[in-house]
Amino acid sequence: MVLGEAKLRYTQLGAFNDPFEGRPEITQVATDEEALQALADALQKEAAKVYETLPSEVKRTLPFSAMLNQLQAHANTKQLELLQQYKSLTGIAKSLLHQKVDEYIGSLCLSEVPDSLLMWSHYSASHSGFVIEFDTHHEYFNGKRSDNDEFRHLRRVLYRETRPSMPLSKLESPDLFLVKSGHWSYEREWRILRALTEASTVIPASPFPVHLFPFPRHTVLSVILGARVTDATESAIRAALAAHPEYKEVQLRRALPDPTHFLLRIVEDAN
C-alpha cells in the first residue's frame, strides 16, 4: 500500500485515460524558414568536408566560396522538393517524441479538490478507495534545481479549449506536459514531473511498467476514507498509520454523502 511503503507512482502520459495527454498537434518539424536554414547549414558543413579532400591544385583554381555558391544555387532550384522531404519527417519525429517522453518521464498528478464526486468515482474505485492530503509546501514538492528545471516541482495544469498546435521546433514544456482540454477542468489538477530512471522500484507491466518513487511520510497531513471504503482497506490504512511514527499527527477523515444534496461532506473520523 502507498502509505505503508511510502511510495507514489509517477505515470507515463501515454498511460493516462485521456488520449490527448502529451499529444499536441505537431504541424511539421520546423518552420519553412528554419528548415531551409538547417538545410543550408548542413550543405555548408558537408561541402567543407568534401573541399578538404580535394587536391591542392583543384583548391587553387576553385575557392571554397565559389564551390559553395554553385552548390547553393543548385539547392535553390530544389527548394520545394527539399522542403517536402523535410516535412515528410514530421510523422517520424512525432512518433519518436511520444515514445521518448513515455520512456523517460513520469508525472504525479494531484488535485486541489478532495470532495469532487467525479474524481472519487473515476480515480478511487467508485468511492471505495481513499485520498491522501499532502503538505505541498514541503521541499519534496518544490525541488526545482534551476529556473529552467522541468522536474521535481508542482505546476498547475492549464485547461484550454483549443489543442496546442505548432511546429516541433516551437514546442514548449507546458504545451507538452501541462495543457489539457477544458473538459477536464473540474479536476483542478497540479503535476510534478520526474525522470523515470530515478525510480526506486520498477514493476514490469504492459503496456507501461510501473515506476514508484519514495516520498517523506511526514508530508502526509490527512487521509480521507471513501464513502464506500471496504473494511479491508480501512484496516490496512489504520495499520499503516499506526506502524510509522511519522504519521502520528495524520488526521483520519471520511467522505460522506450529504443527505439532501449532490455533494460529499469531509468529516473527522469518529472512531
Stockholm file with secondary structure:
# STOCKHOLM 1.0

chainA/1-271         MVLGEAKLRYTQLGAFNDPFEGRPEITQVATDEEALQALADALQKEAAKVYETLPSEVKRTLPFSAMLNQLQAHANTKQLELLQQYKSLTGIAKSLLHQKVDEYIGSLCLSEVPDSLLMWSHYSASHSGFVIEFDTHHEYFNGKRSDNDEFRHLRRVLYRETRPSMPLSKLESPDLFLVKSGHWSYEREWRILRALTEASTVIPASPFPVHLFPFPRHTVLSVILGARVTDATESAIRAALAAHPEYKEVQLRRALPDPTHFLLRIVEDAN
#=GR chainA/1-271 SS CHHHHTEEECBCGGGSSCTTTTCCEECCSSCHHHHHHHHHHHHHHHHHHHHHHSCHHHHHHSCHHHHHHHHHHHHHTTHHHHHHHHHTTHHHHHHHHHHHHHHHEEEEEEESCSCCHHHHHHHTTTTTSEEEEECTTSGGGBCCCSTTCCSSBCEECEEESSCCEECGGGCCHHHHHTEEEGGGGGGCEEEEEEEGGGCSEEECCSSSCEEEEECCGGGEEEEEECTTCCHHHHHHHHHHHHHCGGGTTCEEEEEEECSSSSSEEEEECCC
#=GC SS_cons         CHHHHTEEECBCGGGSSCTTTTCCEECCSSCHHHHHHHHHHHHHHHHHHHHHHSCHHHHHHSCHHHHHHHHHHHHHTTHHHHHHHHHTTHHHHHHHHHHHHHHHEEEEEEESCSCCHHHHHHHTTTTTSEEEEECTTSGGGBCCCSTTCCSSBCEECEEESSCCEECGGGCCHHHHHTEEEGGGGGGCEEEEEEEGGGCSEEECCSSSCEEEEECCGGGEEEEEECTTCCHHHHHHHHHHHHHCGGGTTCEEEEEEECSSSSSEEEEECCC
//
